[in-house]
Amino acid sequence: MSRRNEGGVIRIDEAYSKRCVLDRLGVSQRFWDKMLDEGLPYTNVGHTRWVTGEAIMNYLKKFAQTKQVQAQ
C-alpha cells in the first residue's frame, strides 16, 4: 500500500488482501477466521486470500447490531 494508511476505509469497488483487511478493520486472525466461517466469500490468488470491498460491507451489514433500549 503506497498510499497513506487508510485504516477503516473499505471501498466496495476494490479488492483487499487478507493482510489489508486485518489492518484496515483492526481485527485479529481469529476474527478473520470467524468471518470466513460465517460465509465471507474470498478468492485465492497465489498464496493470498482476497475479498471484495462489497463482500466485506455485506458481511458487516448482515451482522450489524443495534442497541436495544429498554422501556422503564
N, C-alpha and C positions, 0 to 999 in steps of 0.2 A: 504494500500500500504506500504509494509515493505521496499521496495527499496527507494533510494533517490528520491526526487521529480523529475519527468521526464516531466516537463512542455513542451508541444508542441509535445511530441513523441506519435505517433499513429502507431501501427503495424497492418497490415492487417490480421494477423493470430491470433489476440486476440479479446476478448470481453471486453467492458467497461461499467461500470455503469454510469448512468446519472451524478452523482457527479464527477466521474473521468473525464468524457468528459468536463464538465464545467471547472474543474481545469486545465486539460491539454491544452485545447484550449483557456482558459482565456475568456470564453464567459458568458453571463448572462442567467438567467432563460428565459428572453424574447427571446433571440436568440435561445435557445434550443427549445422553443415552435415554433418559426419560422421554424427551421429545420424540426420538425415533421410535421408542416402544409404543408411544401414543399415536403414531401414524404420520409423523412429519416425513413427507416424501423427499428423497435425496437421489443423487446420481453419482456413481463412482467414476472419476476421471483419473486414470493412473492410480496412485495410492491415496488420493484425496477425495473426500466426500464433499459434494456441492449441493446447495439448496437455493431455490429461488427466493427472492425477497417476498414475492407473492405468497409462497408456501409458508414462510415464517409468519407473515401478517395473518394469514388464515388460521394458523395454529394459535397465535396469540388471541385472536378473536374467539375461537372455539372454546378456549379455556379461560376466557376473561371472567372475572368475578366482580360483583358489586357488593358494597357494604349494605347489609340489611339493618335498617333502623327499626328498633322495636318500639312499639307504642307504649307509653307509660300510663 
